[in-house]
Amino acid sequence: MSEFVEPVNGGSVTSIPYVTEGDIEEAERVLGVSFDESRRSILQSNECFDVQACPGSGKTTLLVAKLYILVRKWSYARRGICVISHTNVARQEIERKLAGTGIGQRMLNYPHFVGTIHSFVNEYLALPLLRSEGYHVQIIDDETHADRCELLLNTRPEFATARNFLGVRERKLPSSDKTIRALRYEGPNLDLGSAAGKLPCGLDTRSGRILSRIKHEVVDTGIWRFDDMFAWAERLLTKYPRIIDWVRWRFPVVLLDEAQDTSELQASLLSMVFPAEACKLRQRFGDSNQAIYDTGQSEASTDKFPADGFRSITDSKRFGPEIARLAHPIAPEPASPEVCGNGPRTLDGAPDPASISHTIFLFSTETIHRVLPAFGELLLETFPDEVLRGDGFLARAIGRVGVSPQGENKIPRHLGDYWGGYEAHAAKFEPRLDELV
């Protein structure tokens, strides 16, 4: 069948590869894993549903196995599989596991897509229209955009009215950053109107008009916010609704990772392009009990995860029965059936995990700098040197990488409060360096 069939009602007739038991056994061999019956049924199904998977259940490995099998049998040259993750960390984990499979490397090339929701919206929806209407794009980054807005607000003499009203220099507001971050385009008409409710002044005031001018001057230099791209995407779909049919034709298979972190802004746009009822195959993977929303974002109410008819994976290899027993009753959405702890794995020479006591550190603002050293000392006391030096040992100190907008008197706000030498831009997986050397 020709690939150039005209899209009808969301897409032409498309044949999705069927997954056999032999395909699963091949994936198990390549990935070095073993799938039980519940996971095998997910791999074999070409129905549209959500997968609610508890922590440590191997959902990313399951997703990678499905991709490995599908791309191995994929027959289209110009139509691909679309994999959307919520974060760069999740996207990189998928890419790393796929790259190690040989055949899975095909998923990282045309006609397929593996990336964050932001990169998908930018590449296929926002940037084509933005550039066609004569706008310039130098960089898309919230921090750079906010810094440039605040620089104009603080340094331009003609902006003194807004500067004095906002009390930027005196920090009369909890943070002038809140004002700057309200300057984003929303909706197909690229309005700042809905953002006006977040400003301490109306857009029809002198200060409001100054803030609107600042926004326009910054984007005219090619510096945009991530959310601006969602407004451009809505503009495209509103002006040219037929695009939706072509996007669905281009990507007959859509898989979403970390779906629980999808905000309402993201979910409303995705539901326009890839609703379950219009997709040939759409499956979302995540855990609603691990949802994290950034500042200014709200939980998705449109096409909420998990949808009715979802499938559950409730056995974890990350923790044992004791933690599973304690975690089940306090989960915002207790799993059914109950979470089962089948881990963690034991390293050669390490103590039995069941014999190691759980530890909670209590600290004050004055002693926060001692938290990481205390954690290190606990590791030294718990594990033999040969285990600590082994390739299989990994310890993580986890916290917010960006600065929280809460007041400076509320500690901790981010990793830098624990360790003075921490630099957020240097810790990014894909850092944007300030200097050549």
C-alpha positions in Angstrom: 0.0 0.0 0.0 1.3 3.4 -0.9 2.4 5.7 2.0 1.0 8.7 0.2 -2.6 7.8 0.8 -4.6 10.9 1.5 -5.4 11.2 5.3 -9.1 10.6 5.9 -10.7 11.1 9.4 -7.4 11.4 11.1 -5.3 9.0 9.0 -5.2 6.4 6.3 -5.4 2.7 6.9 -2.3 1.7 8.8 -1.0 -1.7 9.7 0.7 -1.7 13.1 3.3 -4.6 13.5 1.9 -7.5 15.6 4.1 -8.6 18.6 4.6 -12.3 18.9 6.0 -14.5 21.7 9.2 -14.9 19.6 9.5 -11.1 19.4 9.3 -10.8 23.2 11.9 -13.5 23.7 14.3 -11.7 21.3 13.8 -8.4 23.2 14.4 -10.2 26.5 17.7 -11.6 25.2 18.9 -8.3 23.9 17.9 -6.3 27.0 18.9 -8.9 29.5 15.5 -9.0 31.2 12.5 -11.3 31.7 8.9 -10.3 31.4 6.1 -11.8 33.3 2.6 -12.5 31.9 1.2 -9.0 32.7 4.1 -7.2 31.0 3.9 -9.6 28.0 0.3 -8.8 27.5 1.1 -5.1 27.4 3.8 -5.7 24.8 1.5 -7.8 22.6 -1.4 -5.4 22.7 -2.1 -2.8 20.0 -5.0 -1.3 21.9 -5.0 2.2 23.2 -4.7 2.3 27.0 -2.6 3.7 29.9 -0.1 1.8 32.0 0.0 2.8 35.7 3.4 1.4 36.9 4.7 1.7 40.5 8.3 2.9 41.3 10.9 0.3 40.3 8.6 -1.7 38.1 10.7 -1.3 35.0 8.2 0.6 32.9 11.0 2.4 30.9 12.5 -1.0 30.1 9.0 -2.2 29.1 8.6 0.8 26.8 12.0 0.3 25.3 11.2 -3.4 24.6 8.0 -2.4 22.8 9.9 0.1 20.7 12.7 -2.4 19.9 10.1 -4.9 18.6 8.0 -2.3 16.7 11.0 -0.6 15.0 12.5 -4.0 14.1 9.3 -4.8 12.1 8.5 -1.3 10.9 7.8 -1.1 7.2 7.0 2.6 6.5 9.8 4.9 5.2 8.0 8.2 5.8 5.7 7.5 8.7 7.1 6.8 12.2 6.7 6.1 15.8 6.4 9.1 18.1 7.8 8.8 21.7 7.1 11.7 23.9 8.7 12.0 27.4 8.2 14.7 29.9 11.8 15.5 30.8 15.2 15.3 29.2 16.3 12.8 31.8 13.5 10.4 30.8 14.2 11.0 27.1 17.9 10.3 27.6 17.3 7.1 29.4 15.1 5.8 26.5 17.8 6.9 24.0 20.6 5.2 26.0 18.7 1.9 26.2 17.7 2.0 22.6 21.2 2.9 21.4 22.6 -0.2 23.1 20.3 -2.6 21.2 21.7 -2.0 17.7 18.4 -2.4 15.9 16.8 0.0 18.4 19.2 2.7 17.1 16.8 3.0 14.2 14.3 4.6 16.6 16.6 7.6 17.0 16.5 8.5 13.3 14.0 9.6 10.7 11.1 8.9 10.3 10.7 8.3 14.1 10.7 10.8 16.9 12.0 10.5 20.5 12.0 13.6 22.5 10.3 15.8 25.1 6.9 17.3 24.6 8.5 20.7 24.2 10.8 19.5 21.4 7.9 17.8 19.7 5.7 21.0 19.9 8.6 23.1 18.7 9.7 21.0 15.8 6.4 19.9 14.3 3.9 22.7 15.3 5.3 26.0 16.6 8.5 26.8 14.8 7.2 26.2 11.2 4.4 28.7 11.6 6.4 31.1 13.7 9.1 31.4 11.0 6.6 31.5 8.2 5.1 34.6 9.8 8.4 36.3 9.8 9.5 35.9 13.4 13.1 35.2 14.5 14.2 32.4 16.8 17.5 32.7 18.6 16.8 30.7 21.7 13.8 29.1 23.6 14.6 29.2 27.3 12.6 30.5 30.3 15.6 31.7 32.3 17.2 33.6 29.4 13.9 35.2 28.5 13.2 36.3 32.2 16.8 37.7 32.5 16.4 39.8 29.4 13.0 41.1 30.4 14.2 42.0 33.9 17.3 43.7 32.4 15.1 45.9 30.2 12.8 46.7 33.2 15.8 47.6 35.4 17.9 49.7 33.0 15.6 51.5 30.6 14.8 55.1 31.8 11.4 55.1 30.0 10.4 52.0 32.0 10.8 53.7 35.4 7.0 53.9 35.9 6.6 50.1 35.8 9.9 49.6 37.7 8.7 51.9 40.6 5.3 50.4 40.6 6.6 46.8 40.9 9.2 47.8 43.4 11.7 45.6 41.6 14.8 47.3 43.1 13.4 47.2 46.6 11.9 43.7 46.2 8.5 44.8 47.5 7.0 41.8 45.8 8.0 38.3 46.9 9.9 38.2 43.7 9.9 40.3 40.6 10.5 37.0 38.8 6.9 36.2 39.3 5.9 39.3 37.3 8.4 38.6 34.6 7.3 35.0 34.2 3.7 36.1 33.7 4.8 37.7 30.4 4.0 34.8 28.1 1.9 34.3 25.1 -1.2 32.2 25.5 -3.8 31.0 23.1 -4.0 31.1 19.3 -4.1 34.9 19.2 -0.8 35.2 21.1 -2.5 37.1 23.9 -1.0 38.3 27.1 -4.6 38.8 28.3 -4.9 35.6 30.4 -1.6 36.4 32.0 -2.9 39.8 33.2 -4.5 38.1 36.2 -1.1 37.1 37.4 0.3 40.7 37.1 0.0 43.2 40.0 -1.3 45.7 37.4 -3.7 45.4 34.5 -2.4 45.4 30.9 -4.4 48.5 30.2 -2.5 50.5 32.8 0.7 52.4 32.0 2.8 49.9 33.8 1.0 47.0 32.1 1.6 48.6 28.7 5.3 48.8 29.5 5.4 45.2 30.5 3.7 44.3 27.2 6.3 46.3 25.3 9.1 44.6 27.2 7.7 41.2 26.1 7.5 42.2 22.5 11.0 43.7 22.4 12.5 40.5 23.9 10.7 38.2 21.4 11.7 40.5 18.6 15.3 39.7 19.4 14.5 36.0 19.1 14.3 35.0 22.8 11.2 33.1 23.6 9.7 31.1 26.5 8.8 27.4 26.3 5.1 28.3 26.9 5.2 30.7 24.0 5.7 27.7 21.7 2.5 26.2 23.0 0.6 29.4 22.0 2.1 29.2 18.5 1.1 25.5 18.3 -2.5 26.4 19.2 -2.3 29.2 16.6 -1.2 26.7 13.9 -4.0 24.2 14.8 -6.6 26.9 14.8 -5.6 28.5 11.5 -4.9 25.2 9.8 -7.0 22.5 11.4 -6.2 20.0 8.6 -2.6 19.9 10.0 -4.0 17.6 12.7 -4.9 14.9 10.2 -1.4 15.0 8.7 0.3 14.8 12.1 -1.7 11.7 12.9 -0.9 10.3 9.5 2.8 11.0 10.1 2.8 9.3 13.5 0.3 6.4 13.6 2.0 5.1 16.8 2.3 7.4 19.9 3.9 6.3 23.1 4.2 8.7 26.1 6.5 8.2 29.0 6.2 9.8 32.5 2.7 10.7 31.5 1.8 11.7 35.1 3.8 14.9 34.8 1.8 16.2 31.9 0.4 19.6 32.9 -2.9 21.0 31.8 -1.3 23.2 29.2 0.5 20.2 27.7 -2.4 17.8 28.0 -4.9 20.2 26.3 -2.6 20.5 23.3 -1.8 16.8 23.1 -5.5 15.9 23.3 -6.1 18.0 20.2 -3.5 16.2 18.2 -3.3 12.7 19.7 -6.6 11.8 21.5 -6.8 8.0 22.2 -10.0 7.6 20.1 -8.3 9.1 17.0 -5.0 7.3 17.2 -4.2 3.9 15.6 -2.1 3.1 18.7 -1.6 5.3 21.7 -0.2 4.1 25.0 0.8 6.2 28.0 3.2 5.0 30.7 3.5 6.6 34.2 2.6 6.6 37.9 0.1 9.2 39.2 1.6 8.8 42.6 4.9 10.3 41.4 3.5 13.4 39.7 5.6 16.6 39.9 4.4 19.9 38.6 6.7 22.9 38.2 5.9 26.5 39.3 2.8 27.9 37.5 1.7 24.5 36.2 -1.5 22.7 37.1 -2.4 19.1 37.0 -4.0 17.9 33.8 -7.8 17.8 33.8 -8.0 17.3 30.1 -7.3 13.6 29.1 -6.2 12.9 32.7 -3.7 10.1 33.4 -4.5 7.3 34.0 -7.7 7.1 31.9 -10.4 4.5 32.6 -9.5 1.0 31.5 -5.8 1.4 32.5 -3.5 -1.5 33.3 -1.5 -1.8 36.5 2.0 -3.0 37.2 2.4 -3.2 41.0 5.5 -5.3 41.7 8.7 -3.3 42.3 12.3 -4.4 42.2 13.4 -1.1 43.9 12.3 -1.9 47.4 11.3 -4.8 49.6 8.1 -6.0 51.3 8.5 -3.7 54.3 8.6 -0.5 52.3 5.8 -1.7 50.1 3.6 -2.4 53.2 4.3 1.1 54.6 3.9 2.9 51.2 0.6 1.4 50.1 -1.8 3.1 52.6 -0.2 6.5 52.3 -0.2 6.7 48.4 -2.5 9.4 47.1 -3.9 6.8 44.8 -3.3 3.3 46.4 -2.5 0.7 43.8 -4.9 -2.2 43.1 -3.7 -4.9 43.6 -1.4 -3.7 46.4 2.2 -2.8 45.7 4.5 -5.8 46.0 8.2 -5.3 47.0 10.5 -7.8 45.2 13.7 -5.9 45.7 16.2 -4.4 46.1 18.9 -6.5 44.5 21.8 -7.5 46.7 25.3 -6.6 45.6 28.1 -9.2 46.3 29.6 -8.5 49.6 26.9 -6.1 50.7 24.7 -6.6 53.8 21.3 -8.1 53.2 19.0 -5.2 52.5 16.5 -6.4 55.1 19.2 -6.0 57.8 19.9 -2.3 57.0 17.9 0.3 59.0 16.2 3.1 57.2 17.5 6.5 58.1 16.0 10.0 58.3 18.2 13.0 58.9 16.8 15.9 60.9 18.5 19.3 60.4 18.1 23.0 60.9 18.9 25.9 58.6 22.2 26.3 60.4 23.2 22.6 60.0 22.0 22.1 56.4 25.6 22.0 55.1 26.3 18.9 57.2 23.5 16.8 55.5 25.6 15.5 52.5 28.7 14.7 54.7 26.4 12.8 57.1 24.9 10.9 54.2 28.4 10.0 53.0 29.4 8.8 56.5 26.3 6.6 56.6 27.3 5.0 53.4 30.9 4.4 54.7 29.5 2.8 57.8 27.0 0.6 56.0 28.9 -0.8 53.0 32.3 -2.5 52.8 35.0 -0.7 50.8 35.0 -3.3 48.0 31.2 -2.7 47.5 31.6 1.1 47.5 34.4 0.8 44.9 32.5 -1.7 42.7 30.8 -0.8 39.4 27.4 -1.9 40.6 27.2 0.5 43.5 25.4 3.8 43.0 24.3 6.4 45.6 22.3 9.4 44.8 21.5 12.6 46.7 18.3 13.9 45.1 16.8 17.4 45.2 15.4 20.3 43.2 18.0 21.4 40.6 16.5 24.8 39.9 15.8 27.6 42.5 12.4 27.4 44.0 10.3 30.6 43.9 9.4 30.4 47.6 10.9 33.1 49.8 14.7 33.2 50.5 14.0 32.6 54.1 12.5 29.2 53.4 15.3 26.6 53.3 15.9 24.3 51.6 14.8 25.5 48.1 17.3 23.6 45.9 20.5 21.6 45.9 22.6 24.7 46.3 21.3 25.1 49.8 22.9 21.8 50.8 26.2 22.4 48.9 27.5 26.0 48.3 29.6 24.9 45.3 26.6 23.6 43.3 26.0 25.2 39.9 22.7 24.4 38.3 23.8 25.1 34.7 26.8 22.8 35.1 24.7 20.0 36.4 22.4 19.8 33.4 22.6 16.8 31.1 23.0 19.2 28.2 24.6 22.3 29.7 24.6 25.6 27.9 28.0 27.0 28.7 28.7 30.7 29.1 32.3 30.5 27.9 34.3 28.8 25.2 37.0 27.6 27.6 
